[in-house]
C-alpha cells in the first residue's frame, strides 16, 4: 500500500467522521477528523523532508570521487561519514514504508 492509498483511506475516514449520521457526538467527530487531517499533513511534510534529505545525500555522493572519499576517511571524518550513512539508511527505511524509495 502506497502513501497515496493510506492518504485516501484517511480522507475517507475523515469524511465518515464528519458525516452527521454517525453515532459519536458531532464535536467528538470533528475533533477526530481534524486530528486525522493534521496528522496526514504532518506525515506528508515529514516524507517530503526525508525525500529531500535522501536526494541531497545522493547529490553529495555523486559529486565526490573515490579519492575524495578516501581523503575524507584518512583525515578523520570516517565517524561522520558512518553516522551520515546510518541516518541515510534510516531515512530510506522510513520512505520505503510509504512507498517512496527503498
Beta strands, then each sheet from edge to edge (+ up, - down):
end
